[in-house]
Amino acid sequence: MKLTDEQVLNRIKLGDESALDYLYKQHYKMMLRMVLRNNGSEQEALDIFQDALIVFWQKAMDEKFTLTSKISTYLFSICKNLWRKELDRKKKFEESDKEESEHNQFENQEMVKIIHECINELGDSCKQILNYHYFDGLSMDQIAKKMGLANSDTAKTKRYKCKKRLDDLIRSRYQASDFLD
């Protein structure tokens, strides 16, 4: 059954929620197309339309409310405004996320720089063993052979001492807050 805009408004003013079902059936597809054409999803369209129906319901319940256009036009403008706000919110979130990513990248570069400065202060054999282990992924046996050490246990001990010296160097010059948020 087709209702006039006036009949729908009267039902809403009486608190008849079936008017919302009627509006949904009559106008959802138009709102869905608008959101989908503007980079939205079906779920976002549903959320926006439900919010628009709530806004329309609240406005229509106000005794001072006068509808100066068709309900479809009025609902469309509510949806359009809500969708614009959502797009603005998403854009701000993406920009904020991008800025945070750039900030983290800068902090990571600073940490790498600090670590490299400290590694350069270690002796050549310490630099070598740490590079072989952490960057080249060599086993302790391979490191022992490459560096002419007695065995893998000697390589482990040397690596442990070099790592401890590196940690101590970093800690002596920089506060934990330089590395942690």
LINPEQUI-V291117 format. One record per residue. N is the residue number from 0. RES is the residue in three letters. PSI is psi in radians with two decimals (none if undefined). D_CENTER is the distance of its C-alpha to the mean C-alpha in Angstrom with 2 decimals. Layout:
# LINPEQUI-V291117
n=[N N]
res=[RES RES]
psi=[PSI PSI]
d_center=[D_CENTER D_CENTER]
This chain:
# LINPEQUI-V291117
n=[0 1 2 3 4 5 6 7 8 9 10 11 12 13 14 15 16 17 18 19 20 21 22 23 24 25 26 27 28 29 30 31 32 33 34 35 36 37 38 39 40 41 42 43 44 45 46 47 48 49 50 51 52 53 54 55 56 57 58 59 60 61 62 63 64 65 66 67 68 69 70 71 72 73 74 75 76 77 78 79 80 81 82 83 84 85 86 87 88 89 90 91 92 93 94 95 96 97 98 99 100 101 102 103 104 105 106 107 108 109 110 111 112 113 114 115 116 117 118 119 120 121 122 123 124 125 126 127 128 129 130 131 132 133 134 135 136 137 138 139 140 141 142 143 144 145 146 147 148 149 150 151 152 153 154 155 156 157 158 159 160 161 162 163 164 165 166 167 168 169 170 171 172 173 174 175 176 177 178 179 180]
res=[MET LYS LEU THR ASP GLU GLN VAL LEU ASN ARG ILE LYS LEU GLY ASP GLU SER ALA LEU ASP TYR LEU TYR LYS GLN HIS TYR LYS MET MET LEU ARG MET VAL LEU ARG ASN ASN GLY SER GLU GLN GLU ALA LEU ASP ILE PHE GLN ASP ALA LEU ILE VAL PHE TRP GLN LYS ALA MET ASP GLU LYS PHE THR LEU THR SER LYS ILE SER THR TYR LEU PHE SER ILE CYS LYS ASN LEU TRP ARG LYS GLU LEU ASP ARG LYS LYS LYS PHE GLU GLU SER ASP LYS GLU GLU SER GLU HIS ASN GLN PHE GLU ASN GLN GLU MET VAL LYS ILE ILE HIS GLU CYS ILE ASN GLU LEU GLY ASP SER CYS LYS GLN ILE LEU ASN TYR HIS TYR PHE ASP GLY LEU SER MET ASP GLN ILE ALA LYS LYS MET GLY LEU ALA ASN SER ASP THR ALA LYS THR LYS ARG TYR LYS CYS LYS LYS ARG LEU ASP ASP LEU ILE ARG SER ARG TYR GLN ALA SER ASP PHE LEU ASP]
psi=[2.25 2.25 2.60 2.83 -0.66 -0.70 -0.72 -0.81 -0.74 -0.72 -0.74 -0.78 -0.45 -0.04 0.31 1.81 -0.24 -0.36 -0.59 -0.74 -0.73 -0.84 -0.71 -0.88 -0.62 -0.58 -0.13 -0.77 -0.67 -0.74 -0.67 -0.83 -0.72 -0.78 -0.76 -0.67 -0.32 0.77 0.54 2.99 2.98 -0.70 -0.71 -0.68 -0.75 -0.79 -0.80 -0.78 -0.70 -0.73 -0.71 -0.69 -0.68 -0.79 -0.81 -0.77 -0.85 -0.73 -0.79 -0.49 -0.33 2.22 -0.50 -0.15 2.30 2.16 2.06 0.06 -3.08 2.67 -0.70 -0.72 -0.77 -0.82 -0.72 -0.76 -0.63 -0.84 -0.76 -0.78 -0.74 -0.70 -0.68 -0.78 -0.72 -0.75 -0.71 -0.75 -0.77 -0.71 -0.78 -0.68 -0.76 -0.71 -0.73 -0.73 -0.71 -0.77 -0.72 -0.69 -0.77 -0.68 -0.79 -0.67 -0.75 -0.79 -0.71 -0.70 -0.69 -0.75 -0.76 -0.72 -0.80 -0.78 -0.75 -0.71 -0.77 -0.67 -0.68 -0.36 -0.20 2.81 2.88 -0.72 -0.64 -0.78 -0.77 -0.88 -0.68 -0.71 -0.80 -0.77 -0.93 -0.58 -0.64 -0.27 0.47 2.62 2.89 -0.61 -0.79 -0.71 -0.76 -0.80 -0.80 -0.62 0.01 0.57 2.79 -0.82 -3.08 -0.54 -0.69 -0.72 -0.73 -0.79 -0.78 -0.78 -0.74 -0.82 -0.69 -0.74 -0.72 -0.74 -0.72 -0.83 -0.78 -0.72 -0.82 -0.82 -0.59 -0.45 -0.44 2.50 2.75 -0.55 -0.35 -0.39 -0.33 2.62 none]
d_center=[45.47 44.36 44.00 44.47 41.91 44.45 44.75 40.99 40.92 43.93 42.34 39.21 41.49 43.28 40.03 40.34 36.90 38.26 37.80 34.01 34.57 36.83 34.35 31.65 34.12 35.36 32.26 29.11 29.64 29.91 26.59 24.92 26.25 25.06 21.40 21.57 23.25 20.49 17.58 16.98 17.45 20.34 18.37 16.98 20.60 21.97 19.81 20.76 24.36 24.67 23.50 25.99 28.72 28.23 28.49 31.53 33.11 32.83 34.29 37.03 38.04 38.79 42.52 42.12 39.84 41.51 40.04 40.97 39.50 39.02 36.52 34.68 34.34 33.26 30.60 29.39 29.00 27.10 24.68 24.39 23.64 21.07 19.35 19.48 17.89 15.04 14.65 14.88 12.21 9.77 11.22 10.91 7.21 7.07 9.95 8.77 5.94 9.05 11.38 9.91 10.08 13.55 14.55 13.87 15.76 18.52 18.81 19.08 21.73 23.55 23.67 25.01 27.52 28.71 29.18 31.07 33.28 34.23 34.81 37.14 39.19 39.90 43.00 42.99 43.46 40.45 38.28 39.64 39.14 35.55 34.75 36.59 34.81 31.18 30.85 33.55 33.14 36.91 38.57 40.81 43.88 42.82 42.14 45.54 47.35 45.64 46.36 49.81 49.08 51.27 48.74 45.12 45.70 46.67 43.55 41.39 43.21 42.89 39.18 38.72 40.76 38.98 35.53 36.86 38.29 35.01 33.17 35.97 35.86 32.15 32.61 35.74 34.11 30.58 29.25 26.64 24.49 24.45 22.56 20.56 18.17]
